Amino acid sequence: MSQSSLVPADYQARLPQNQLILGEPLEEERIDVDVLFVGAGPAGLAGAIQLAKLVKEDNESGNGVGEISIGVLEKAGALGEHSLSGAVLNPRPFRELFPDVSDTDLPFRTRVEKEAIYLLSPTRYRRIPTPPTMRNHGNYVASICEVVRWLGERAEEVGVDIFAGFPAGALRVEGDRVVGIRTVASGLERDGSPGSSYMPATDIAAKVTALAEGSRGLLAQSYMEWQGVASENPQIYALGVKELWETKHPLDRVIHTMGWPLPRTAFGGSFMYPLEPNLVALGLVVGLDYRDANLEVHELTQRMKLHPLFKPYLEGGELVEWGAKTIPEGGYHSIPQRRHGDGVVILGDSAGLVDVPSLKGIHYAMQSGMYAARAIFAALKNDDVTAKQLSAYDELLNDSYTVHDLYRTRNMRPAFKSGFYTGAAKAGLMTLTGGRFPGRRIDMEEDARAPRATTECEELTYDGELTFSKVDAVFKSGNVTRDTIPSHLIPGEKVGAELASFYSHMCPAAVYEEVDGQLRVNAPNCVDCKATDVLGPRWTPREGGSGPVYKRM
Amino acid sequence: MKIAVCIKRVPDTETRIKIAADGKSIDESGVKFVLNPFDEYAVEEALKLKEQSNGEVVAICLGPEAAQETLRTALAMGVDRGILLKAERLPRDPLVVARALAAELEQGGYDLALFGKLAVDDYDQAVGTIVAELLALPSVSAVTRLEITDGHATAQREVEGAVELVEFSLPAVVTAEKGLNEPRYPALRGIMLAKKKPLDIKEVELDEGGIEVLELTLPPDRKSGRIVGEGAAAVPELVEALRNEAKVF
């Protein structure tokens, strides 16, 4: 029952570039490092480890580059606490980065032995053949939190300095060159005034700054907008809601589903993976170009668990963790045309290195960090960190399997813009032709440009056993952000009742409510999934350690 | 003034505790460890005293190899150096722990030894006081205010229904109560500097002591709350529930 149609982009605030790109001279009380990785995820940590190893080898060979200080900045209070992924993981970059470590000593849970894909209807499921892009033979089920913690230990072993609990809030620049970042102040009261535990922001100067902030990275976006770095298609995103369950009934296979509970106008699917036979990760991922203003990814995830495919595993079990995160889904044509500049490189999810047809990004993120490390190392060796030197990163990446994989599947996600069945048929043809069908780039628009219409839907009553309200879910994310924190979200100027209602459905963490036609913002609830930045009020970082505390997501 | 702060590595209070297979200890896999919150007050107080009168602050931690991280947190806050008394397992008996710490403190020539009032993992509230006894020093526990001038100290303690003011001379052992101060967060610069501060590791041999854990169990699940209604109309049902369900009348 479509009433009026709403285009979220019409109401979005712009990035506050005057707060994000700071050109005044660096503070005297600054910290100096040679290379700074912003974000301790797979990309930043793999990059830091690779760089430290290259420096070590070089120095051992005599006539080396000398001591190079490498820092990694992380907004979560401890490593892994803001990291969330499925995840079925391709171990390839681990083998390259840690040739002396056997697969069994890598931080993975189980090797994928059995997998199945199902097409769901509201009450039934039918197994369908696994498309070649989704075959996981040789891959591992893993918790990205555990992977990140493990990588962090390896990084510290090779002398990398990791600073957890310090978000980067702005780029420090000189002309067109990035010369470091400024952290975010902490201990502010709700009105923005310094409280008793106030700590001012600190400048960190670096010869090279590697932006590895993850999906919808703030500084990466800000840099690309500032420097006019375009991509053929705009980046598009999906929102994933994930839960971790301790179950009574063991799961022995990796499961993916398509179809219900998504309407045909939405792209996405669900997953269920065993970390241990009785420890199960499950979730639902939905493209943020969905058309129904009342669609709620969180609610659909709850509904999904009542389906006969999932319910038998979960009954009698316990929800132990909950979380949400966006995924850049645009693929090849949405990768920024350059991922380097003077004193800067952009890595991993921040550069959109995710392959949707195989549902993977972690190994590409790590690989991008490792290529960047090689380019940064060469730049330091030549004492020249200009864009020209750092463009070696783009060349390494373009020649690698990372970009080749993404090229092969370049039009698959865009094909689903025209609906599920058409998309599936086109995707099949693309696989057969090695990516050549349809012989041209399929255009896409930003998610926020997709019009939303309101439809009537039946509300789900949460039972607290299998299904949970958003507020209960946020509790399970470990989020204990203090209530007096200032809001870090920037709504547009005119937010009416209809838009407020759309935001309240969109956000999985109950940050937004529509109260008497007005938007109410419960900022402490935010789990930094960034869906709001894609479709609603813009997101900026809060004081270090705010947000979720994921342990095994 | 030379100040020692004795600190402990404990599971984060937000951690979901699981009992290990032996039924007597907690399963440490996936558990995040932190500096005991009461020890943060002790560290903060030591740093404040140092800021007033100069001197040196030394953090001493009895714990496993991984407790180096706990010491680094204290160093990042501003402590000058750290000593890890390395023992793979801590015995349950606070007397054994206190003996090891007292032996280290005795040779340090400290004017003041600060402890947290208790460690949030065992709630013993014993180690600081036992150390004072072993070293034959004044013991002032659970202080909420501390002032030191020329080797002479006054402290405020909150006791049941009153505030007690005590005087004592240094050297002494003081344990910190919540409210003594607001512990600082380690600043970025502090974390950088902490990596280069000295941290001595000394192996210690501990006996099992006189206390044995027989069994460790989780508290029973709490029943979830229930909203009986709204306004005056809900009162009879609320009274009924308080009388017959909660049995508070």
Boltz contact constraints between the chains, C-beta under 6 A:
constraints:
  - contact:
      token1: [A, 31]
      token2: [B, 192]
      max_distance: 6.0
  - contact:
      token1: [A, 163]
      token2: [B, 191]
      max_distance: 6.0
  - contact:
      token1: [A, 166]
      token2: [B, 188]
      max_distance: 6.0
  - contact:
      token1: [A, 196]
      token2: [B, 182]
      max_distance: 6.0
  - contact:
      token1: [A, 199]
      token2: [B, 185]
      max_distance: 6.0
  - contact:
      token1: [A, 199]
      token2: [B, 187]
      max_distance: 6.0
  - contact:
      token1: [A, 202]
      token2: [B, 188]
      max_distance: 6.0
